[in-house]
Amino acid sequence: MPLKTGQSLFKGKYQIDAVLSAGAHTSLYCTRGAPLQPARMLRVVQREASENGTAVFSEYRRRFQTEVKLGEIYRHPNILQVYGLDKDADTLVLVMECASGGSLADRLQTLTQQGRKMSIEDGIRIIQETADGLAVIHAENIVHRNLKPSKLLFDEDGHIKLADLGLAQLPNEPITRLQLRQSHMPHPGTPAYMSPEQKTSSNFITPASDVYALGLILFEILTGHVHRNLRPGIRASKLRPDIPAWLDELLARMLDEDARQRPRDAAEVGKLLRDRAAWSLPAPRVIGANANAGFLGAGAPAQSASSEGGSGNPSAPSDASLRGLDQPPPPRRGRTALAILITLLLCGGLGIGSAVFISQAGWTFGPFMEMTDAASTVEFLSRTIEPTRPRLKVTPSPTPAPLTETPVGATGLDSSPIPTATLAPALVLTPAPGVSIELARVPAGDFLMGSSDADPQAEPNEKPQHKVTLAEYYIAKYEITNAQFAVFVQSTGYTPTAWLADKTTGKPNHPATPISWVDASAFCAWVSRTSGRDVRLPTEAQWEKAARGSSTGSTGDRLYPWGNQPPSSALLNYDMQIKDTSPVGNYSPRSDSPYGAADMAGNVWEWTNTLYSDAKGQPYPYPYDPHDGRELLDPNGVAYRVLRGGSYLNDASYVRSAFRGADDASQAHKGYGFRVVLLP
């Protein structure tokens, strides 16, 4: 469990002064500085009492050892300094320099919440400094492989510190798969910030892969949008017209699908940016932690035509590598000929046949829509697929799907029903053939959220226990199954983070896993569009009320959905007693919640919509307030979301109804699943 301020590690060697972040596997802390003992930043992993805990521990030990090895070799002002690794049988501590200015992810989130964009000159400066740090490792043919905004930290003066080299590809070493997430991709990393070759190639990748990731970060800085959520090939200047033409063209080169067309490494990116920015942008200004007001400016000042094009500035660089950045690159004749041939074929018989097929499948090719708010971004996720394939869009249902009152179990691609003989009738939503979602009604009213001091297992983030009032809603009686999720994937062409249909053979009625928050949100958007109903992930409060009951009588004091009886193998799937997921409803109705929801303890963790921490990385406190920002959709996707219920991997302390887990929205762990709510 996360340490608290004032606690110590290794018999007082490290005193915890502040908790910076607490994730599912690692936590980040600042130590208290003392004379002759400067403050340090600690990344801590503690072994869990489960098989999965051992796997996590071993994986992070390997990562930390890689970071220490590289930290001993490379010293650069734009690379976060690693001082060493402390460990014992159950704890790993990576000791690093302090980066007190927070992360780029934090700053981008703040700007999004304010409806603003970072200035162009600040964005260029951030990428320049990042490229300078990357160039040091690229010179040795080392590839970072995990570049994203949360890995770019600021020191107290506002300079970039490139963090987390634990997943770096080293020369002459075998490619390391990300065993922790059970990813099907050959290289580790974060899918939203991977190059095409990092996702698909089993060979060593080149520094040009990091250039692609750096381009994705620059695109996000300049436009406020995550590149993967938009139409393939969209130029940044279409979303922000004041981006100079040369920068727009350079960014397009960095994001080229063909690695050979990109700048070869970070050193070349830094040179191109620095040479052009030196004469096309204003003089540098301080962007440190004490100058946040300037850093979070609304945008770069307007530039004259002569400075943007360069013809009116006698100091414009003449480097041959910069020529042509203001003009489109010459056409690639081979690709052009192929495109013409495909077009002619599609206009003939093949085109007619394809149109008939698409029409019968219920798909339409729609025009690109610029996302203007968080809701439209999440809606777009459900029809975003790999950049090299056409975008698919599901035609909305002209009328809302009916809600029946038949006690039908959730079934999918096969006809295996979930046991329902003893269940009371419930509403059933059928948004598409093969997807029947049985719903339990949760009436409007109060309930007690969180834990009281009487619970000896209660965590600080569960207190104080308080009353919350919610409007009526319906919650899925079961977690979304593999069969149901497969229909969604097959209907839309959506590419999940890690879920694979071929690994679910024989388990159609098991909960869909591994699922990221992004995947779960995409599924909800699809169901909403096809059914005409408002279907979402539950808020943290909606989930807990459905698990514990109302505050009337004693139900609000329940530790578990079934009451206060300690967990056992007869009530739920937990503590590696089965070592795998179980069919949804397997323990129903004996362990159902007061409203008839099954499996709300154990089996798989369930994503909620609720953010665990704010833009500064500080956990949202209790009492729960849905209007304080914790229910934002956060289109940038760099955020920790609350997970509830525990999983088959966890012991009894994790499956209490008030326990709060959290992880990055992009994570798809083998114990992560979800259920949905429907709003009347």
C-alpha positions as CSV (number, residue, x, y, z in Angstrom):
1,M,0.0,0.0,0.0
2,P,1.2,3.6,-0.6
3,L,3.3,5.1,2.2
4,K,2.2,8.1,4.1
5,T,3.9,11.4,4.8
6,G,6.2,11.0,7.8
7,Q,6.9,7.3,7.3
8,S,10.3,5.9,6.5
9,L,12.0,3.2,4.5
10,F,15.0,1.0,5.3
11,K,15.2,1.8,9.0
12,G,14.9,5.6,8.6
13,K,17.3,5.9,5.6
14,Y,14.5,7.6,3.6
15,Q,11.9,9.9,5.3
16,I,8.8,10.4,3.2
17,D,8.1,14.2,2.9
18,A,5.4,14.1,0.1
19,V,3.4,11.6,-1.9
20,L,3.6,12.6,-5.6
21,S,1.6,9.8,-7.1
22,A,0.2,6.4,-6.2
23,G,-0.3,3.9,-9.0
24,A,-1.4,0.2,-9.2
25,H,2.2,-1.0,-9.1
26,T,4.6,1.9,-8.2
27,S,4.4,5.0,-6.0
28,L,6.4,8.2,-6.3
29,Y,7.6,10.1,-3.3
30,C,9.8,13.1,-2.3
31,T,12.2,12.6,0.7
32,R,12.8,15.3,3.3
33,G,16.0,17.1,2.7
34,A,18.5,17.5,5.5
35,P,22.0,19.0,5.9
36,L,24.4,17.1,3.7
37,Q,21.4,15.1,2.5
38,P,19.6,16.7,-0.4
39,A,16.0,15.9,-1.2
40,R,15.5,12.9,-3.5
41,M,12.7,11.4,-5.5
42,L,11.9,7.8,-4.9
43,R,10.0,5.3,-7.0
44,V,8.9,2.5,-4.8
45,V,7.6,-1.0,-5.6
46,Q,6.4,-3.3,-2.9
47,R,5.9,-7.0,-3.4
48,E,2.2,-8.2,-3.2
49,A,1.1,-11.4,-1.6
50,S,0.1,-13.0,-4.9
51,E,1.6,-14.7,-7.9
52,N,1.0,-11.5,-9.9
53,G,2.8,-9.6,-7.2
54,T,6.0,-11.6,-7.8
55,A,5.8,-11.0,-11.5
56,V,5.4,-7.3,-11.0
57,F,8.3,-7.2,-8.5
58,S,10.6,-9.1,-10.9
59,E,9.6,-6.9,-13.9
60,Y,10.3,-3.7,-12.0
61,R,13.6,-5.0,-10.6
62,R,14.8,-5.5,-14.2
63,R,13.6,-2.0,-15.2
64,F,15.2,-0.3,-12.2
65,Q,18.5,-2.2,-12.9
66,T,18.5,-0.9,-16.5
67,E,17.9,2.7,-15.2
68,V,20.7,2.4,-12.8
69,K,23.1,1.1,-15.4
70,L,22.2,3.9,-17.9
71,G,22.4,6.4,-15.1
72,E,26.0,5.5,-14.3
73,I,26.9,6.1,-18.0
74,Y,25.0,9.1,-19.1
75,R,25.0,12.5,-17.3
76,H,23.0,15.2,-19.1
77,P,21.1,18.2,-17.8
78,N,17.9,17.0,-19.7
79,I,18.0,13.4,-18.4
80,L,16.7,12.7,-14.9
81,Q,19.7,11.6,-12.8
82,V,19.4,8.2,-11.2
83,Y,21.6,7.7,-8.1
84,G,21.0,4.1,-7.3
85,L,18.8,1.2,-6.3
86,D,18.0,0.1,-2.7
87,K,16.2,-3.2,-2.3
88,D,15.3,-6.0,0.1
89,A,13.1,-9.1,-0.3
90,D,9.9,-7.1,-0.5
91,T,10.7,-3.5,-1.5
92,L,12.5,-1.8,-4.4
93,V,13.5,1.8,-4.2
94,L,14.8,3.7,-7.2
95,V,16.6,6.9,-6.0
96,M,16.5,9.8,-8.3
97,E,17.0,13.6,-8.4
98,C,14.0,15.7,-7.5
99,A,11.9,17.1,-10.4
100,S,9.7,19.5,-8.4
101,G,8.0,21.2,-11.4
102,G,5.6,18.3,-12.1
103,S,5.2,16.6,-15.5
104,L,4.2,17.8,-19.0
105,A,1.1,15.7,-18.6
106,D,0.1,17.7,-15.6
107,R,0.5,21.0,-17.5
108,L,-1.3,19.8,-20.6
109,Q,-4.2,18.7,-18.4
110,T,-4.4,22.1,-16.7
111,L,-4.5,23.8,-20.0
112,T,-7.2,21.5,-21.2
113,Q,-9.3,22.2,-18.1
114,Q,-8.8,26.0,-18.8
115,G,-9.7,25.6,-22.5
116,R,-6.3,26.9,-23.5
117,K,-3.3,25.8,-25.5
118,M,0.4,26.1,-24.8
119,S,2.3,28.8,-26.7
120,I,4.2,27.6,-29.7
121,E,7.5,28.9,-28.5
122,D,7.2,27.1,-25.2
123,G,6.2,23.9,-27.0
124,I,9.2,24.1,-29.3
125,R,11.5,24.7,-26.3
126,I,10.2,21.7,-24.5
127,I,10.7,19.4,-27.5
128,Q,14.2,20.9,-28.1
129,E,15.3,20.1,-24.5
130,T,13.8,16.6,-24.7
131,A,15.6,16.0,-28.0
132,D,18.8,17.1,-26.5
133,G,18.5,14.5,-23.8
134,L,17.4,11.8,-26.2
135,A,20.3,12.6,-28.5
136,V,22.7,11.4,-25.9
137,I,21.3,7.9,-25.8
138,H,20.5,7.8,-29.5
139,A,24.2,8.3,-30.2
140,E,24.7,4.9,-28.6
141,N,21.8,3.4,-30.6
142,I,19.6,3.1,-27.5
143,V,15.9,3.7,-28.0
144,H,13.7,5.0,-25.1
145,R,10.5,3.2,-26.2
146,N,8.3,4.8,-23.6
147,L,8.2,8.5,-24.5
148,K,5.0,10.3,-23.4
149,P,4.0,13.5,-21.6
150,S,4.1,11.9,-18.1
151,K,7.8,11.0,-18.7
152,L,8.8,14.6,-19.3
153,L,9.4,16.2,-15.9
154,F,10.3,19.8,-15.1
155,D,12.9,20.9,-12.6
156,E,12.4,23.9,-10.3
157,D,13.7,26.2,-13.1
158,G,11.3,24.8,-15.7
159,H,13.9,22.7,-17.7
160,I,13.0,19.3,-19.0
161,K,14.2,16.1,-17.3
162,L,13.7,13.0,-19.4
163,A,12.6,10.2,-17.1
164,D,12.1,6.4,-17.1
165,L,14.7,4.6,-19.2
166,G,13.7,1.3,-17.7
167,L,12.1,0.1,-20.9
168,A,14.9,1.2,-23.2
169,Q,16.0,-1.0,-26.0
170,L,19.7,-1.6,-25.5
171,P,22.2,-2.7,-28.2
172,N,23.1,-6.4,-28.3
173,E,20.3,-7.4,-25.9
174,P,17.1,-9.4,-26.7
175,I,13.9,-7.5,-27.2
176,T,12.0,-7.4,-23.9
177,R,8.3,-7.8,-24.0
178,L,6.2,-6.1,-21.5
179,Q,5.3,-9.1,-19.4
180,L,3.6,-6.9,-16.7
181,R,0.7,-5.9,-19.0
182,Q,0.6,-9.2,-20.9
183,S,0.8,-7.1,-24.1
184,H,0.5,-8.8,-27.5
185,M,2.8,-6.2,-29.0
186,P,6.4,-7.2,-29.6
187,H,7.9,-4.1,-27.9
188,P,6.9,-2.6,-24.5
189,G,5.6,1.0,-24.3
190,T,2.3,2.9,-24.2
191,P,0.1,2.2,-27.3
192,A,-1.0,5.8,-27.7
193,Y,2.6,6.9,-28.1
194,M,4.1,4.1,-30.1
195,S,5.4,4.3,-33.6
196,P,3.9,1.9,-36.2
197,E,7.1,-0.3,-36.2
198,Q,7.1,-0.4,-32.4
199,K,3.6,-1.9,-32.5
200,T,4.2,-4.5,-35.2
201,S,7.9,-5.3,-35.7
202,S,9.7,-8.1,-33.9
203,N,13.0,-6.7,-34.9
204,F,15.1,-4.0,-33.3
205,I,13.7,-0.5,-33.8
206,T,15.7,2.6,-34.6
207,P,15.9,6.0,-32.9
208,A,13.4,7.1,-35.6
209,S,10.8,5.3,-33.5
210,D,11.4,7.8,-30.6
211,V,11.2,10.6,-33.2
212,Y,7.7,9.5,-34.0
213,A,6.8,9.5,-30.3
214,L,8.3,12.9,-29.9
215,G,6.2,14.1,-32.8
216,L,3.1,12.8,-31.1
217,I,4.0,14.8,-28.0
218,L,4.6,17.9,-30.0
219,F,1.3,17.4,-31.8
220,E,-0.5,17.2,-28.4
221,I,1.3,20.3,-27.1
222,L,0.4,22.4,-30.1
223,T,-3.2,21.3,-30.6
224,G,-4.4,20.0,-27.3
225,H,-5.5,16.7,-29.0
226,V,-4.1,13.2,-28.7
227,H,-3.0,12.2,-32.3
228,R,-4.4,8.7,-32.2
229,N,-8.0,10.0,-31.6
230,L,-8.0,12.0,-34.8
231,R,-8.4,11.3,-38.5
232,P,-5.2,9.7,-39.9
233,G,-3.0,12.2,-41.7
234,I,-4.6,15.3,-40.1
235,R,-2.2,18.3,-40.1
236,A,-1.6,20.2,-36.8
237,S,-2.2,23.4,-38.7
238,K,-5.8,22.3,-39.4
239,L,-6.5,22.4,-35.7
240,R,-4.3,25.4,-35.0
241,P,-3.9,27.8,-37.9
242,D,-1.1,29.9,-36.2
243,I,1.4,27.1,-36.4
244,P,4.2,28.2,-38.8
245,A,4.3,26.3,-42.1
246,W,7.8,25.1,-41.5
247,L,6.9,23.6,-38.1
248,D,3.8,22.0,-39.5
249,E,5.8,20.3,-42.2
250,L,8.5,19.2,-39.8
251,L,5.9,17.7,-37.6
252,A,4.3,15.9,-40.5
253,R,7.8,14.4,-41.3
254,M,8.2,13.3,-37.7
255,L,4.8,11.5,-37.9
256,D,5.4,9.8,-41.2
257,E,4.4,6.1,-41.1
258,D,7.6,5.2,-43.0
259,A,10.5,5.5,-40.5
260,R,12.9,6.2,-43.4
261,Q,11.1,9.5,-44.1
262,R,11.5,10.9,-40.6
263,P,14.5,12.7,-39.1
264,R,16.9,9.9,-38.3
265,D,17.3,10.6,-34.6
266,A,16.7,13.2,-31.8
267,A,19.9,15.1,-32.7
268,E,18.5,15.9,-36.1
269,V,15.2,17.0,-34.7
270,G,16.9,19.3,-32.2
271,K,19.0,20.9,-34.9
272,L,16.0,21.5,-37.2
273,L,13.9,23.0,-34.4
274,R,16.7,25.1,-33.1
275,D,17.8,26.5,-36.5
276,R,14.3,27.5,-37.5
277,A,13.1,28.7,-34.1
278,A,16.2,30.9,-33.7
279,W,14.9,33.3,-36.3
280,S,11.2,32.7,-36.4
281,L,10.2,32.9,-32.7
282,P,10.6,35.5,-29.9
283,A,13.5,35.4,-27.5
284,P,13.4,32.7,-24.8
285,R,11.6,33.5,-21.6
286,V,11.5,31.8,-18.2
287,I,9.1,28.9,-18.0
288,G,10.0,27.6,-14.6
289,A,7.9,26.5,-11.7
290,N,7.8,30.1,-10.5
291,A,6.6,31.4,-13.8
292,N,3.6,29.2,-14.5
293,A,1.4,32.1,-15.5
294,G,3.7,32.8,-18.4
295,F,4.2,29.2,-19.3
296,L,0.5,28.6,-19.5
297,G,0.0,31.4,-22.0
298,A,-2.8,31.4,-24.5
299,G,-0.5,31.1,-27.5
300,A,2.4,32.5,-29.5
301,P,2.1,36.0,-30.8
302,A,1.1,36.4,-34.4
303,Q,4.1,36.3,-36.8
304,S,4.7,38.3,-39.9
305,A,4.7,36.7,-43.3
306,S,8.4,37.5,-43.8
307,S,9.5,35.8,-40.6
308,E,7.4,32.8,-41.2
309,G,8.5,32.2,-44.7
310,G,12.1,33.3,-44.1
311,S,12.5,35.4,-47.3
312,G,12.4,38.7,-45.3
313,N,14.9,37.7,-42.7
314,P,18.6,38.0,-43.7
315,S,19.6,35.7,-40.8
316,A,17.5,32.7,-42.0
317,P,19.6,29.6,-42.0
318,S,20.8,28.1,-45.2
319,D,21.3,24.5,-44.0
320,A,20.3,22.2,-46.9
321,S,18.4,19.9,-44.6
322,L,15.9,22.7,-43.9
323,R,15.2,23.5,-47.6
324,G,11.7,22.6,-48.7
325,L,10.1,22.5,-45.2
326,D,7.8,25.3,-46.3
327,Q,6.7,23.3,-49.3
328,P,5.0,19.9,-49.5
329,P,7.4,17.0,-50.2
330,P,7.6,15.7,-53.8
331,P,5.1,13.0,-54.5
332,R,6.2,9.4,-54.2
333,R,5.5,8.1,-57.7
334,G,5.2,4.4,-56.7
335,R,2.6,5.2,-54.0
336,T,0.7,7.6,-56.3
337,A,0.4,5.0,-59.1
338,L,-0.8,2.4,-56.6
339,A,-3.4,4.9,-55.2
340,I,-4.7,5.6,-58.8
341,L,-5.0,1.9,-59.5
342,I,-6.9,1.2,-56.3
343,T,-9.2,4.1,-57.0
344,L,-10.0,2.8,-60.4
345,L,-10.8,-0.6,-59.0
346,L,-13.0,0.8,-56.3
347,C,-14.9,2.8,-58.9
348,G,-15.6,-0.4,-60.8
349,G,-17.2,-3.6,-59.7
350,L,-15.1,-4.0,-56.6
351,G,-16.3,-0.6,-55.4
352,I,-20.0,-1.5,-55.9
353,G,-19.5,-4.8,-54.0
354,S,-17.7,-3.0,-51.2
355,A,-20.5,-0.4,-50.9
356,V,-23.1,-3.1,-50.7
357,F,-21.1,-5.0,-48.0
358,I,-20.6,-1.8,-46.0
359,S,-24.2,-0.9,-46.2
360,Q,-25.3,-4.3,-45.0
361,A,-22.8,-4.2,-42.2
362,G,-24.3,-0.9,-40.9
363,W,-21.1,1.0,-41.4
364,T,-20.7,4.4,-43.0
365,F,-17.6,6.4,-43.8
366,G,-18.1,9.8,-42.3
367,P,-16.3,13.1,-42.7
368,F,-13.6,14.1,-40.2
369,M,-15.1,16.0,-37.3
370,E,-12.8,18.1,-35.1
371,M,-13.4,17.2,-31.5
372,T,-14.3,20.3,-29.5
373,D,-15.0,18.8,-26.1
374,A,-14.3,15.7,-24.0
375,A,-17.5,14.0,-24.8
376,S,-16.9,14.0,-28.6
377,T,-13.4,12.7,-28.1
378,V,-14.6,9.7,-26.2
379,E,-17.4,9.1,-28.7
380,F,-14.7,9.1,-31.4
381,L,-12.6,6.5,-29.7
382,S,-15.1,3.8,-30.4
383,R,-14.6,4.1,-34.2
384,T,-10.9,4.9,-34.2
385,I,-8.8,2.1,-35.6
386,E,-5.3,1.6,-36.9
387,P,-4.0,4.6,-39.0
388,T,-3.4,2.4,-42.1
389,R,-7.1,1.3,-42.3
390,P,-10.3,3.2,-43.1
391,R,-12.2,4.7,-40.2
392,L,-15.4,2.9,-39.5
393,K,-18.5,4.4,-38.0
394,V,-21.6,2.7,-36.7
395,T,-24.9,4.1,-37.8
396,P,-26.9,5.3,-34.8
397,S,-30.1,3.6,-34.1
398,P,-33.0,5.8,-35.3
399,T,-35.1,4.9,-32.3
400,P,-33.9,4.0,-28.7
401,A,-33.5,0.3,-28.2
402,P,-36.4,-1.1,-26.1
403,L,-35.8,-2.2,-22.5
404,T,-37.5,-5.5,-21.8
405,E,-38.4,-6.9,-18.4
406,T,-37.4,-10.5,-19.0
407,P,-34.9,-12.2,-16.8
408,V,-32.6,-13.0,-19.7
409,G,-28.9,-13.7,-18.8
410,A,-26.1,-11.9,-20.6
411,T,-25.2,-14.0,-23.7
412,G,-22.8,-13.3,-26.5
413,L,-21.6,-15.1,-29.6
414,D,-22.7,-18.4,-28.3
415,S,-25.9,-19.4,-26.6
416,S,-24.5,-20.3,-23.2
417,P,-26.7,-18.5,-20.7
418,I,-25.6,-17.1,-17.4
419,P,-27.5,-18.9,-14.5
420,T,-30.7,-16.8,-13.9
421,A,-33.2,-19.3,-12.5
422,T,-33.2,-17.6,-9.0
423,L,-32.9,-14.0,-10.2
424,A,-35.7,-11.5,-10.1
425,P,-36.8,-10.0,-13.4
426,A,-34.5,-7.1,-14.6
427,L,-34.4,-4.7,-17.4
428,V,-32.4,-5.9,-20.5
429,L,-30.8,-3.6,-23.0
430,T,-30.0,-5.2,-26.4
431,P,-28.0,-2.6,-28.4
432,A,-26.9,-5.2,-31.0
433,P,-27.5,-8.9,-31.8
434,G,-25.4,-10.9,-29.4
435,V,-25.2,-8.2,-26.8
436,S,-27.9,-8.3,-24.1
437,I,-27.0,-6.3,-21.0
438,E,-29.1,-7.1,-18.0
439,L,-29.6,-4.1,-15.7
440,A,-30.5,-3.7,-12.0
441,R,-32.4,-0.6,-10.9
442,V,-30.7,1.6,-8.2
443,P,-33.4,4.0,-6.9
444,A,-32.7,7.6,-6.1
445,G,-31.6,8.4,-2.5
446,D,-28.8,8.5,0.0
447,F,-26.1,6.1,0.8
448,L,-23.0,6.1,3.1
449,M,-19.8,6.3,1.0
450,G,-16.4,5.4,2.3
451,S,-15.2,3.7,5.5
452,S,-15.7,4.6,9.1
453,D,-13.0,4.4,11.8
454,A,-14.6,1.2,13.0
455,D,-13.2,-0.7,10.0
456,P,-9.6,-1.7,11.0
457,Q,-8.8,-2.3,7.3
458,A,-9.9,1.2,6.1
459,E,-7.4,3.2,4.1
460,P,-7.0,6.9,4.6
461,N,-8.3,7.6,1.1
462,E,-11.6,6.0,2.1
463,K,-12.3,8.5,4.9
464,P,-14.3,10.2,6.2
465,Q,-17.4,8.2,5.6
466,H,-20.1,10.6,4.4
467,K,-23.6,10.7,2.9
468,V,-24.0,11.0,-0.8
469,T,-27.3,11.5,-2.7
470,L,-27.7,10.1,-6.2
471,A,-30.5,10.2,-8.8
472,E,-31.9,6.9,-10.1
473,Y,-29.8,4.9,-12.5
474,Y,-29.5,1.3,-13.7
475,I,-26.3,-0.7,-13.4
476,A,-25.3,-3.9,-15.3
477,K,-25.9,-6.9,-13.2
478,Y,-22.7,-8.5,-14.6
479,E,-19.4,-7.4,-15.9
480,I,-19.2,-7.0,-19.7
481,T,-18.1,-10.4,-21.1
482,N,-15.6,-11.5,-23.7
483,A,-18.5,-12.4,-26.1
484,Q,-20.2,-9.0,-25.7
485,F,-16.9,-7.2,-26.2
486,A,-16.1,-9.3,-29.3
487,V,-19.3,-8.1,-30.9
488,F,-18.3,-4.5,-30.4
489,V,-14.8,-5.1,-31.8
490,Q,-16.1,-7.0,-34.8
491,S,-18.9,-4.5,-35.5
492,T,-16.6,-1.4,-35.4
493,G,-13.1,-2.5,-36.3
494,Y,-11.9,-1.0,-33.0
495,T,-8.4,-2.1,-32.0
496,P,-8.3,-2.8,-28.2
497,T,-5.3,-1.9,-26.1
498,A,-4.5,-5.5,-25.3
499,W,-7.6,-7.6,-25.4
500,L,-7.4,-10.5,-28.0
501,A,-10.4,-12.4,-29.3
502,D,-8.4,-15.6,-29.9
503,K,-7.4,-15.7,-26.2
504,T,-11.0,-15.8,-25.1
505,T,-11.9,-19.0,-26.9
506,G,-13.9,-21.2,-24.5
507,K,-14.5,-18.3,-22.1
508,P,-17.3,-16.3,-23.8
509,N,-19.1,-15.6,-20.5
510,H,-16.0,-14.6,-18.5
511,P,-15.4,-10.9,-18.0
512,A,-13.6,-9.2,-20.9
513,T,-10.0,-8.6,-19.8
514,P,-7.4,-7.1,-20.2
515,I,-9.4,-3.9,-20.7
516,S,-8.1,-0.3,-20.4
517,W,-10.3,2.7,-19.4
518,V,-10.1,3.9,-23.0
519,D,-11.4,0.5,-24.2
520,A,-14.3,0.5,-21.7
521,S,-15.2,4.1,-22.6
522,A,-15.2,3.2,-26.3
523,F,-17.6,0.3,-25.7
524,C,-20.0,2.6,-23.8
525,A,-19.9,5.1,-26.6
526,W,-20.8,2.4,-29.1
527,V,-23.7,1.1,-27.0
528,S,-25.0,4.6,-26.5
529,R,-24.9,5.3,-30.2
530,T,-26.4,2.0,-31.4
531,S,-29.1,1.9,-28.7
532,G,-30.0,5.6,-28.5
533,R,-29.6,5.3,-24.7
534,D,-27.2,7.1,-22.3
535,V,-24.8,4.4,-21.3
536,R,-21.6,5.2,-19.4
537,L,-19.0,3.9,-17.1
538,P,-20.3,4.3,-13.5
539,T,-19.0,7.1,-11.3
540,E,-17.2,6.0,-8.2
541,A,-20.2,6.9,-6.2
542,Q,-22.6,5.0,-8.4
543,W,-20.5,1.9,-8.2
544,E,-20.2,2.0,-4.4
545,K,-23.9,2.6,-3.9
546,A,-24.8,-0.3,-6.2
547,A,-22.4,-2.5,-4.2
548,R,-23.4,-1.5,-0.7
549,G,-27.0,-0.3,-0.8
550,S,-28.7,2.8,0.6
551,S,-28.1,4.5,3.9
552,T,-31.5,3.3,5.2
553,G,-31.1,0.7,7.9
554,S,-27.8,-1.2,8.0
555,T,-27.1,-1.7,4.3
556,G,-24.9,1.4,4.1
557,D,-22.5,-0.1,6.7
558,R,-21.9,-3.3,4.6
559,L,-18.2,-4.0,4.1
560,Y,-19.0,-6.3,1.2
561,P,-21.9,-6.6,-1.3
562,W,-23.4,-9.5,0.7
563,G,-23.0,-8.0,4.1
564,N,-20.2,-8.2,6.7
565,Q,-19.5,-11.9,6.5
566,P,-15.8,-12.4,5.7
567,P,-14.9,-13.3,2.1
568,S,-14.8,-17.0,1.2
569,S,-14.5,-19.2,-1.9
570,A,-18.2,-19.7,-1.8
571,L,-18.9,-16.0,-2.2
572,L,-16.4,-14.7,-4.7
573,N,-13.3,-15.4,-6.9
574,Y,-10.3,-13.9,-5.1
575,D,-6.8,-14.5,-3.6
576,M,-5.7,-16.7,-6.6
577,Q,-7.9,-19.5,-5.4
578,I,-8.9,-20.2,-9.0
579,K,-5.9,-18.5,-10.6
580,D,-8.2,-17.2,-13.5
581,T,-11.4,-15.3,-14.0
582,S,-14.7,-17.1,-13.5
583,P,-17.9,-16.8,-15.6
584,V,-19.9,-13.8,-14.6
585,G,-22.8,-14.6,-12.3
586,N,-21.0,-17.7,-11.1
587,Y,-21.6,-16.7,-7.4
588,S,-25.1,-15.3,-7.9
589,P,-27.4,-14.8,-6.1
590,R,-25.8,-15.7,-2.8
591,S,-23.2,-12.8,-3.0
592,D,-25.3,-10.3,-4.9
593,S,-25.5,-6.7,-3.8
594,P,-28.7,-5.3,-2.2
595,Y,-29.8,-4.3,-5.7
596,G,-29.0,-7.6,-7.4
597,A,-25.6,-6.8,-9.0
598,A,-23.3,-9.8,-9.1
599,D,-19.5,-10.1,-8.8
600,M,-19.0,-6.6,-7.3
601,A,-16.2,-8.2,-5.2
602,G,-13.4,-10.1,-6.8
603,N,-13.2,-11.6,-10.3
604,V,-11.9,-8.5,-12.1
605,W,-11.2,-4.9,-11.1
606,E,-13.9,-2.6,-12.6
607,W,-13.1,0.8,-14.2
608,T,-15.1,3.8,-13.1
609,N,-15.2,7.2,-14.8
610,T,-13.8,9.0,-11.7
611,L,-10.3,10.6,-11.8
612,Y,-8.3,9.6,-8.8
613,S,-6.0,12.7,-8.8
614,D,-6.2,16.3,-10.0
615,A,-4.0,18.2,-12.5
616,K,-1.2,18.5,-9.8
617,G,-1.2,14.8,-9.1
618,Q,-2.9,15.3,-5.7
619,P,-5.7,12.7,-4.9
620,Y,-9.2,14.1,-4.9
621,P,-10.2,14.1,-1.2
622,Y,-13.4,12.8,0.4
623,P,-16.2,13.9,0.7
624,Y,-17.0,12.9,-2.8
625,D,-18.0,15.9,-5.0
626,P,-18.9,15.2,-8.6
627,H,-18.5,18.9,-9.6
628,D,-14.9,19.4,-8.5
629,G,-13.3,18.0,-11.7
630,R,-13.0,14.3,-10.7
631,E,-15.6,13.3,-13.3
632,L,-14.0,15.0,-16.3
633,L,-13.5,12.8,-19.3
634,D,-10.0,14.2,-19.8
635,P,-9.6,13.9,-23.6
636,N,-5.7,13.8,-23.3
637,G,-6.0,10.4,-21.6
638,V,-3.1,11.0,-19.3
639,A,-4.9,10.4,-16.0
640,Y,-5.4,7.9,-13.2
641,R,-8.9,6.5,-13.0
642,V,-10.4,4.8,-10.0
643,L,-10.9,1.0,-10.1
644,R,-13.2,-0.8,-7.7
645,G,-14.0,-4.3,-6.5
646,G,-10.6,-6.1,-6.5
647,S,-9.9,-9.1,-8.6
648,Y,-9.1,-12.8,-8.6
649,L,-5.5,-11.8,-8.0
650,N,-6.1,-9.9,-4.7
651,D,-6.6,-10.9,-1.1
652,A,-9.5,-10.0,1.1
653,S,-8.4,-6.4,2.0
654,Y,-8.8,-5.4,-1.7
655,V,-12.4,-6.7,-2.2
656,R,-14.1,-4.5,0.4
657,S,-16.7,-2.3,-1.3
658,A,-15.0,0.9,-0.1
659,F,-11.5,0.0,-1.3
660,R,-10.2,2.4,-4.0
661,G,-7.7,1.3,-6.6
662,A,-6.3,3.5,-9.4
663,D,-4.3,3.2,-12.6
664,D,-3.5,5.1,-15.8
665,A,-6.4,5.1,-18.2
666,S,-4.3,3.5,-20.9
667,Q,-3.3,0.5,-18.8
668,A,-4.9,-2.9,-19.7
669,H,-4.0,-5.3,-17.0
670,K,-5.1,-9.0,-17.0
671,G,-7.3,-8.3,-13.9
672,Y,-9.0,-5.2,-15.4
673,G,-12.6,-5.3,-16.7
674,F,-15.8,-3.2,-16.4
675,R,-19.5,-2.9,-16.2
676,V,-21.8,-0.1,-17.4
677,V,-24.6,2.1,-16.1
678,L,-27.6,3.4,-18.0
679,L,-29.1,6.7,-17.1
680,P,-33.0,7.0,-17.4
